[in-house]
Each structure stands twice: as structure tokens, then as C-alpha cells.
Amino acid sequence: MARILTDIPDEDVEKLDALAAKDKRSRAAAIRDAVKLYLVQRAADKDWIERGYGYWADRTDIGDGVEYQRAIREDRTPYEDL
């Protein structure tokens, strides 16, 4: 485990301390959990394409994907006309 030194605004430290006290935890434990949560969320941001891949694979009402896109966009102004 590594130790780090960082500057955190006093207002944020006060809020952090209040939350940690409410949960009967140390400030350090709250910070470790916050960092872990941040890293998990950031990793999830990169996987959004993989998470969505095949989402509609079992849909039988759509048919060809390109034809479906064209059909739902029929009422839009063509790009060339903007």
C-alpha cells in the first residue's frame, strides 16, 4: 500500500469527515473507497461500446439495422440541406 500527499479543499474535508463519522469509519477508509469507486466508474466508461454490443441482437421486429435507421430518420432534414 502506498501513502500519498494531496491537497483537498477544507470544505470537502469537512464533508468527508462528516460522512465518515456518520458511517463510523476513518477518513482514510472513506478516501480509499472513493478512489476505488472512481476507478471502477472510469473503467466502466471505456466499456460502453462493449456493453451495448448485441443489445438488440434478439429483436425480430427491426430487420436490417441500416434500413431501420433510415426509416426512423426519414422526417429529419438531410445534412446537405442544413
Jmol script that loads the backbone (N, CA, C; Angstrom):
load data "model"
ATOM      1  N   MET A   1       0.854  -1.167   0.000  1.00  0.00           N
ATOM      2  CA  MET A   1       0.000   0.000   0.000  1.00  0.00           C
ATOM      3  C   MET A   1       0.908   1.240   0.000  1.00  0.00           C
ATOM      4  N   ALA A   2       0.527   2.225  -0.775  1.00  0.00           N
ATOM      5  CA  ALA A   2       1.316   3.451  -0.886  1.00  0.00           C
ATOM      6  C   ALA A   2       0.656   4.575  -0.103  1.00  0.00           C
ATOM      7  N   ARG A   3       1.464   5.447   0.406  1.00  0.00           N
ATOM      8  CA  ARG A   3       0.960   6.658   1.062  1.00  0.00           C
ATOM      9  C   ARG A   3       1.106   7.801   0.081  1.00  0.00           C
ATOM     10  N   ILE A   4       0.109   8.681   0.052  1.00  0.00           N
ATOM     11  CA  ILE A   4       0.166   9.831  -0.845  1.00  0.00           C
ATOM     12  C   ILE A   4      -0.139  11.089  -0.063  1.00  0.00           C
ATOM     13  N   LEU A   5       0.308  12.193  -0.613  1.00  0.00           N
ATOM     14  CA  LEU A   5       0.026  13.503  -0.045  1.00  0.00           C
ATOM     15  C   LEU A   5      -0.733  14.297  -1.097  1.00  0.00           C
ATOM     16  N   THR A   6      -1.885  14.811  -0.722  1.00  0.00           N
ATOM     17  CA  THR A   6      -2.682  15.563  -1.684  1.00  0.00           C
ATOM     18  C   THR A   6      -3.372  16.722  -0.976  1.00  0.00           C
ATOM     19  N   ASP A   7      -3.656  17.749  -1.720  1.00  0.00           N
ATOM     20  CA  ASP A   7      -4.377  18.899  -1.182  1.00  0.00           C
ATOM     21  C   ASP A   7      -5.856  18.750  -1.523  1.00  0.00           C
ATOM     22  N   ILE A   8      -6.690  18.842  -0.500  1.00  0.00           N
ATOM     23  CA  ILE A   8      -8.143  18.770  -0.671  1.00  0.00           C
ATOM     24  C   ILE A   8      -8.718  20.009   0.000  1.00  0.00           C
ATOM     25  N   PRO A   9      -9.631  20.705  -0.661  1.00  0.00           N
ATOM     26  CA  PRO A   9     -10.212  21.908  -0.060  1.00  0.00           C
ATOM     27  C   PRO A   9     -10.837  21.604   1.312  1.00  0.00           C
ATOM     28  N   ASP A  10     -10.698  22.561   2.226  1.00  0.00           N
ATOM     29  CA  ASP A  10     -11.206  22.380   3.592  1.00  0.00           C
ATOM     30  C   ASP A  10     -12.685  22.013   3.612  1.00  0.00           C
ATOM     31  N   GLU A  11     -13.465  22.643   2.751  1.00  0.00           N
ATOM     32  CA  GLU A  11     -14.900  22.367   2.702  1.00  0.00           C
ATOM     33  C   GLU A  11     -15.167  20.897   2.362  1.00  0.00           C
ATOM     34  N   ASP A  12     -14.384  20.341   1.421  1.00  0.00           N
ATOM     35  CA  ASP A  12     -14.555  18.934   1.049  1.00  0.00           C
ATOM     36  C   ASP A  12     -14.107  18.010   2.183  1.00  0.00           C
ATOM     37  N   VAL A  13     -13.061  18.384   2.884  1.00  0.00           N
ATOM     38  CA  VAL A  13     -12.589  17.582   4.014  1.00  0.00           C
ATOM     39  C   VAL A  13     -13.648  17.547   5.110  1.00  0.00           C
ATOM     40  N   GLU A  14     -14.287  18.674   5.356  1.00  0.00           N
ATOM     41  CA  GLU A  14     -15.343  18.718   6.371  1.00  0.00           C
ATOM     42  C   GLU A  14     -16.501  17.799   5.999  1.00  0.00           C
ATOM     43  N   LYS A  15     -16.898  17.844   4.742  1.00  0.00           N
ATOM     44  CA  LYS A  15     -17.988  16.969   4.281  1.00  0.00           C
ATOM     45  C   LYS A  15     -17.575  15.503   4.353  1.00  0.00           C
ATOM     46  N   LEU A  16     -16.349  15.227   3.970  1.00  0.00           N
ATOM     47  CA  LEU A  16     -15.827  13.867   4.026  1.00  0.00           C
ATOM     48  C   LEU A  16     -15.801  13.357   5.461  1.00  0.00           C
ATOM     49  N   ASP A  17     -15.321  14.184   6.369  1.00  0.00           N
ATOM     50  CA  ASP A  17     -15.265  13.799   7.785  1.00  0.00           C
ATOM     51  C   ASP A  17     -16.663  13.534   8.340  1.00  0.00           C
ATOM     52  N   ALA A  18     -17.625  14.341   7.940  1.00  0.00           N
ATOM     53  CA  ALA A  18     -18.992  14.156   8.421  1.00  0.00           C
ATOM     54  C   ALA A  18     -19.566  12.831   7.927  1.00  0.00           C
ATOM     55  N   LEU A  19     -19.336  12.527   6.656  1.00  0.00           N
ATOM     56  CA  LEU A  19     -19.818  11.255   6.114  1.00  0.00           C
ATOM     57  C   LEU A  19     -19.116  10.068   6.753  1.00  0.00           C
ATOM     58  N   ALA A  20     -17.815  10.193   6.956  1.00  0.00           N
ATOM     59  CA  ALA A  20     -17.056   9.103   7.580  1.00  0.00           C
ATOM     60  C   ALA A  20     -17.533   8.875   9.011  1.00  0.00           C
ATOM     61  N   ALA A  21     -17.772   9.959   9.747  1.00  0.00           N
ATOM     62  CA  ALA A  21     -18.243   9.838  11.126  1.00  0.00           C
ATOM     63  C   ALA A  21     -19.635   9.198  11.169  1.00  0.00           C
ATOM     64  N   LYS A  22     -20.477   9.571  10.230  1.00  0.00           N
ATOM     65  CA  LYS A  22     -21.825   9.008  10.161  1.00  0.00           C
ATOM     66  C   LYS A  22     -21.762   7.494   9.962  1.00  0.00           C
ATOM     67  N   ASP A  23     -20.807   7.048   9.147  1.00  0.00           N
ATOM     68  CA  ASP A  23     -20.648   5.620   8.871  1.00  0.00           C
ATOM     69  C   ASP A  23     -19.711   4.935   9.867  1.00  0.00           C
ATOM     70  N   LYS A  24     -19.220   5.714  10.855  1.00  0.00           N
ATOM     71  CA  LYS A  24     -18.282   5.209  11.872  1.00  0.00           C
ATOM     72  C   LYS A  24     -17.044   4.600  11.218  1.00  0.00           C
ATOM     73  N   ARG A  25     -16.462   5.402  10.324  1.00  0.00           N
ATOM     74  CA  ARG A  25     -15.259   4.982   9.594  1.00  0.00           C
ATOM     75  C   ARG A  25     -14.225   6.078   9.672  1.00  0.00           C
ATOM     76  N   SER A  26     -13.029   5.742   9.335  1.00  0.00           N
ATOM     77  CA  SER A  26     -11.969   6.740   9.317  1.00  0.00           C
ATOM     78  C   SER A  26     -12.012   7.527   8.008  1.00  0.00           C
ATOM     79  N   ARG A  27     -11.390   8.679   8.033  1.00  0.00           N
ATOM     80  CA  ARG A  27     -11.267   9.489   6.823  1.00  0.00           C
ATOM     81  C   ARG A  27     -10.495   8.713   5.754  1.00  0.00           C
ATOM     82  N   ALA A  28      -9.441   8.035   6.165  1.00  0.00           N
ATOM     83  CA  ALA A  28      -8.621   7.275   5.218  1.00  0.00           C
ATOM     84  C   ALA A  28      -9.435   6.182   4.533  1.00  0.00           C
ATOM     85  N   ALA A  29     -10.290   5.493   5.291  1.00  0.00           N
ATOM     86  CA  ALA A  29     -11.125   4.434   4.703  1.00  0.00           C
ATOM     87  C   ALA A  29     -12.101   5.036   3.703  1.00  0.00           C
ATOM     88  N   ALA A  30     -12.656   6.186   4.020  1.00  0.00           N
ATOM     89  CA  ALA A  30     -13.584   6.851   3.107  1.00  0.00           C
ATOM     90  C   ALA A  30     -12.871   7.268   1.822  1.00  0.00           C
ATOM     91  N   ILE A  31     -11.663   7.765   1.946  1.00  0.00           N
ATOM     92  CA  ILE A  31     -10.891   8.174   0.764  1.00  0.00           C
ATOM     93  C   ILE A  31     -10.538   6.955  -0.082  1.00  0.00           C
ATOM     94  N   ARG A  32     -10.129   5.857   0.558  1.00  0.00           N
ATOM     95  CA  ARG A  32      -9.810   4.638  -0.206  1.00  0.00           C
ATOM     96  C   ARG A  32     -11.029   4.165  -0.994  1.00  0.00           C
ATOM     97  N   ASP A  33     -12.195   4.169  -0.354  1.00  0.00           N
ATOM     98  CA  ASP A  33     -13.409   3.749  -1.051  1.00  0.00           C
ATOM     99  C   ASP A  33     -13.762   4.702  -2.189  1.00  0.00           C
ATOM    100  N   ALA A  34     -13.550   5.989  -1.981  1.00  0.00           N
ATOM    101  CA  ALA A  34     -13.841   6.973  -3.026  1.00  0.00           C
ATOM    102  C   ALA A  34     -12.937   6.757  -4.237  1.00  0.00           C
ATOM    103  N   VAL A  35     -11.666   6.490  -3.987  1.00  0.00           N
ATOM    104  CA  VAL A  35     -10.729   6.245  -5.086  1.00  0.00           C
ATOM    105  C   VAL A  35     -11.118   4.964  -5.819  1.00  0.00           C
ATOM    106  N   LYS A  36     -11.471   3.936  -5.070  1.00  0.00           N
ATOM    107  CA  LYS A  36     -11.866   2.667  -5.690  1.00  0.00           C
ATOM    108  C   LYS A  36     -13.111   2.861  -6.563  1.00  0.00           C
ATOM    109  N   LEU A  37     -14.090   3.576  -6.040  1.00  0.00           N
ATOM    110  CA  LEU A  37     -15.310   3.844  -6.799  1.00  0.00           C
ATOM    111  C   LEU A  37     -15.010   4.643  -8.065  1.00  0.00           C
ATOM    112  N   TYR A  38     -14.154   5.644  -7.957  1.00  0.00           N
ATOM    113  CA  TYR A  38     -13.753   6.455  -9.111  1.00  0.00           C
ATOM    114  C   TYR A  38     -13.119   5.576 -10.189  1.00  0.00           C
ATOM    115  N   LEU A  39     -12.226   4.690  -9.778  1.00  0.00           N
ATOM    116  CA  LEU A  39     -11.540   3.828 -10.746  1.00  0.00           C
ATOM    117  C   LEU A  39     -12.511   2.860 -11.411  1.00  0.00           C
ATOM    118  N   VAL A  40     -13.450   2.321 -10.670  1.00  0.00           N
ATOM    119  CA  VAL A  40     -14.438   1.411 -11.237  1.00  0.00           C
ATOM    120  C   VAL A  40     -15.319   2.146 -12.236  1.00  0.00           C
ATOM    121  N   GLN A  41     -15.771   3.339 -11.880  1.00  0.00           N
ATOM    122  CA  GLN A  41     -16.622   4.107 -12.786  1.00  0.00           C
ATOM    123  C   GLN A  41     -15.883   4.490 -14.054  1.00  0.00           C
ATOM    124  N   ARG A  42     -14.632   4.876 -13.937  1.00  0.00           N
ATOM    125  CA  ARG A  42     -13.851   5.254 -15.120  1.00  0.00           C
ATOM    126  C   ARG A  42     -13.616   4.057 -16.021  1.00  0.00           C
ATOM    127  N   ALA A  43     -13.387   2.890 -15.442  1.00  0.00           N
ATOM    128  CA  ALA A  43     -13.201   1.686 -16.243  1.00  0.00           C
ATOM    129  C   ALA A  43     -14.494   1.362 -16.987  1.00  0.00           C
ATOM    130  N   ALA A  44     -15.628   1.564 -16.334  1.00  0.00           N
ATOM    131  CA  ALA A  44     -16.920   1.288 -16.965  1.00  0.00           C
ATOM    132  C   ALA A  44     -17.162   2.233 -18.134  1.00  0.00           C
ATOM    133  N   ASP A  45     -16.665   3.471 -18.050  1.00  0.00           N
ATOM    134  CA  ASP A  45     -16.842   4.440 -19.132  1.00  0.00           C
ATOM    135  C   ASP A  45     -16.199   3.948 -20.426  1.00  0.00           C
ATOM    136  N   LYS A  46     -15.111   3.227 -20.319  1.00  0.00           N
ATOM    137  CA  LYS A  46     -14.403   2.761 -21.503  1.00  0.00           C
ATOM    138  C   LYS A  46     -15.073   1.542 -22.134  1.00  0.00           C
ATOM    139  N   ASP A  47     -15.910   0.862 -21.394  1.00  0.00           N
ATOM    140  CA  ASP A  47     -16.526  -0.359 -21.878  1.00  0.00           C
ATOM    141  C   ASP A  47     -17.928  -0.140 -22.446  1.00  0.00           C
ATOM    142  N   TRP A  48     -18.345   1.092 -22.648  1.00  0.00           N
ATOM    143  CA  TRP A  48     -19.723   1.337 -23.052  1.00  0.00           C
ATOM    144  C   TRP A  48     -20.056   0.726 -24.398  1.00  0.00           C
ATOM    145  N   ILE A  49     -19.115   0.682 -25.297  1.00  0.00           N
ATOM    146  CA  ILE A  49     -19.380   0.071 -26.601  1.00  0.00           C
ATOM    147  C   ILE A  49     -19.544  -1.436 -26.434  1.00  0.00           C
ATOM    148  N   GLU A  50     -18.660  -2.046 -25.670  1.00  0.00           N
ATOM    149  CA  GLU A  50     -18.756  -3.482 -25.445  1.00  0.00           C
ATOM    150  C   GLU A  50     -20.040  -3.842 -24.700  1.00  0.00           C
ATOM    151  N   ARG A  51     -20.449  -3.024 -23.755  1.00  0.00           N
ATOM    152  CA  ARG A  51     -21.675  -3.300 -23.012  1.00  0.00           C
ATOM    153  C   ARG A  51     -22.897  -3.227 -23.923  1.00  0.00           C
ATOM    154  N   GLY A  52     -22.872  -2.336 -24.900  1.00  0.00           N
ATOM    155  CA  GLY A  52     -24.010  -2.168 -25.780  1.00  0.00           C
ATOM    156  C   GLY A  52     -24.018  -3.100 -26.981  1.00  0.00           C
ATOM    157  N   TYR A  53     -22.880  -3.730 -27.250  1.00  0.00           N
ATOM    158  CA  TYR A  53     -22.783  -4.599 -28.422  1.00  0.00           C
ATOM    159  C   TYR A  53     -23.775  -5.752 -28.306  1.00  0.00           C
ATOM    160  N   GLY A  54     -24.568  -5.942 -29.341  1.00  0.00           N
ATOM    161  CA  GLY A  54     -25.520  -7.032 -29.382  1.00  0.00           C
ATOM    162  C   GLY A  54     -26.787  -6.803 -28.588  1.00  0.00           C
ATOM    163  N   TYR A  55     -26.993  -5.580 -28.138  1.00  0.00           N
ATOM    164  CA  TYR A  55     -28.144  -5.280 -27.289  1.00  0.00           C
ATOM    165  C   TYR A  55     -29.468  -5.613 -27.969  1.00  0.00           C
ATOM    166  N   TRP A  56     -29.538  -5.384 -29.258  1.00  0.00           N
ATOM    167  CA  TRP A  56     -30.766  -5.655 -29.997  1.00  0.00           C
ATOM    168  C   TRP A  56     -30.657  -6.918 -30.840  1.00  0.00           C
ATOM    169  N   ALA A  57     -29.709  -7.758 -30.578  1.00  0.00           N
ATOM    170  CA  ALA A  57     -29.452  -8.931 -31.415  1.00  0.00           C
ATOM    171  C   ALA A  57     -30.669  -9.850 -31.517  1.00  0.00           C
ATOM    172  N   ASP A  58     -31.457  -9.936 -30.481  1.00  0.00           N
ATOM    173  CA  ASP A  58     -32.605 -10.840 -30.481  1.00  0.00           C
ATOM    174  C   ASP A  58     -33.894 -10.196 -30.982  1.00  0.00           C
ATOM    175  N   ARG A  59     -33.816  -8.942 -31.399  1.00  0.00           N
ATOM    176  CA  ARG A  59     -35.021  -8.253 -31.880  1.00  0.00           C
ATOM    177  C   ARG A  59     -35.358  -8.761 -33.278  1.00  0.00           C
ATOM    178  N   THR A  60     -36.578  -9.200 -33.453  1.00  0.00           N
ATOM    179  CA  THR A  60     -37.019  -9.695 -34.762  1.00  0.00           C
ATOM    180  C   THR A  60     -37.879  -8.666 -35.494  1.00  0.00           C
ATOM    181  N   ASP A  61     -38.249  -7.594 -34.802  1.00  0.00           N
ATOM    182  CA  ASP A  61     -39.132  -6.596 -35.392  1.00  0.00           C
ATOM    183  C   ASP A  61     -38.392  -5.508 -36.155  1.00  0.00           C
ATOM    184  N   ILE A  62     -37.092  -5.537 -36.153  1.00  0.00           N
ATOM    185  CA  ILE A  62     -36.317  -4.453 -36.762  1.00  0.00           C
ATOM    186  C   ILE A  62     -35.827  -4.814 -38.158  1.00  0.00           C
ATOM    187  N   GLY A  63     -35.383  -6.010 -38.372  1.00  0.00           N
ATOM    188  CA  GLY A  63     -34.829  -6.381 -39.675  1.00  0.00           C
ATOM    189  C   GLY A  63     -33.427  -5.835 -39.837  1.00  0.00           C
ATOM    190  N   ASP A  64     -33.126  -5.315 -41.015  1.00  0.00           N
ATOM    191  CA  ASP A  64     -31.802  -4.776 -41.291  1.00  0.00           C
ATOM    192  C   ASP A  64     -31.583  -3.484 -40.513  1.00  0.00           C
ATOM    193  N   GLY A  65     -30.458  -3.376 -39.830  1.00  0.00           N
ATOM    194  CA  GLY A  65     -30.173  -2.209 -38.994  1.00  0.00           C
ATOM    195  C   GLY A  65     -30.089  -0.911 -39.761  1.00  0.00           C
ATOM    196  N   VAL A  66     -29.479  -0.937 -40.937  1.00  0.00           N
ATOM    197  CA  VAL A  66     -29.330   0.279 -41.740  1.00  0.00           C
ATOM    198  C   VAL A  66     -30.696   0.741 -42.246  1.00  0.00           C
ATOM    199  N   GLU A  67     -31.519  -0.193 -42.680  1.00  0.00           N
ATOM    200  CA  GLU A  67     -32.859   0.175 -43.137  1.00  0.00           C
ATOM    201  C   GLU A  67     -33.678   0.759 -41.991  1.00  0.00           C
ATOM    202  N   TYR A  68     -33.523   0.192 -40.816  1.00  0.00           N
ATOM    203  CA  TYR A  68     -34.234   0.702 -39.649  1.00  0.00           C
ATOM    204  C   TYR A  68     -33.823   2.139 -39.354  1.00  0.00           C
ATOM    205  N   GLN A  69     -32.513   2.411 -39.383  1.00  0.00           N
ATOM    206  CA  GLN A  69     -32.022   3.770 -39.131  1.00  0.00           C
ATOM    207  C   GLN A  69     -32.566   4.750 -40.164  1.00  0.00           C
ATOM    208  N   ARG A  70     -32.558   4.359 -41.406  1.00  0.00           N
ATOM    209  CA  ARG A  70     -33.075   5.248 -42.457  1.00  0.00           C
ATOM    210  C   ARG A  70     -34.553   5.536 -42.254  1.00  0.00           C
ATOM    211  N   ALA A  71     -35.308   4.520 -41.843  1.00  0.00           N
ATOM    212  CA  ALA A  71     -36.746   4.682 -41.643  1.00  0.00           C
ATOM    213  C   ALA A  71     -37.041   5.649 -40.503  1.00  0.00           C
ATOM    214  N   ILE A  72     -36.303   5.556 -39.408  1.00  0.00           N
ATOM    215  CA  ILE A  72     -36.602   6.445 -38.282  1.00  0.00           C
ATOM    216  C   ILE A  72     -36.088   7.858 -38.511  1.00  0.00           C
ATOM    217  N   ARG A  73     -35.239   8.021 -39.509  1.00  0.00           N
ATOM    218  CA  ARG A  73     -34.687   9.348 -39.800  1.00  0.00           C
ATOM    219  C   ARG A  73     -35.342  10.025 -40.999  1.00  0.00           C
ATOM    220  N   GLU A  74     -36.356   9.420 -41.559  1.00  0.00           N
ATOM    221  CA  GLU A  74     -36.997   9.969 -42.759  1.00  0.00           C
ATOM    222  C   GLU A  74     -37.500  11.389 -42.571  1.00  0.00           C
ATOM    223  N   ASP A  75     -37.983  11.707 -41.392  1.00  0.00           N
ATOM    224  CA  ASP A  75     -38.581  13.020 -41.167  1.00  0.00           C
ATOM    225  C   ASP A  75     -37.550  14.103 -40.848  1.00  0.00           C
ATOM    226  N   ARG A  76     -36.290  13.751 -40.818  1.00  0.00           N
ATOM    227  CA  ARG A  76     -35.256  14.733 -40.496  1.00  0.00           C
ATOM    228  C   ARG A  76     -34.764  15.460 -41.738  1.00  0.00           C
ATOM    229  N   THR A  77     -34.271  16.656 -41.524  1.00  0.00           N
ATOM    230  CA  THR A  77     -33.704  17.435 -42.619  1.00  0.00           C
ATOM    231  C   THR A  77     -32.382  16.808 -43.035  1.00  0.00           C
ATOM    232  N   PRO A  78     -32.203  16.562 -44.333  1.00  0.00           N
ATOM    233  CA  PRO A  78     -30.925  15.979 -44.787  1.00  0.00           C
ATOM    234  C   PRO A  78     -29.758  16.901 -44.417  1.00  0.00           C
ATOM    235  N   TYR A  79     -28.632  16.301 -44.150  1.00  0.00           N
ATOM    236  CA  TYR A  79     -27.434  17.044 -43.765  1.00  0.00           C
ATOM    237  C   TYR A  79     -27.055  18.080 -44.815  1.00  0.00           C
ATOM    238  N   GLU A  80     -27.200  17.715 -46.063  1.00  0.00           N
ATOM    239  CA  GLU A  80     -26.813  18.610 -47.148  1.00  0.00           C
ATOM    240  C   GLU A  80     -27.669  19.875 -47.168  1.00  0.00           C
ATOM    241  N   ASP A  81     -28.902  19.820 -46.631  1.00  0.00           N
ATOM    242  CA  ASP A  81     -29.823  20.943 -46.662  1.00  0.00           C
ATOM    243  C   ASP A  81     -29.668  21.872 -45.453  1.00  0.00           C
ATOM    244  N   LEU A  82     -28.804  21.541 -44.532  1.00  0.00           N
ATOM    245  CA  LEU A  82     -28.639  22.386 -43.336  1.00  0.00           C
ATOM    246  C   LEU A  82     -27.851  23.641 -43.617  1.00  0.00           C
TER     247      LEU A  82
END
end "model"
wireframe off; spacefill off
backbone 0.3
color backbone group
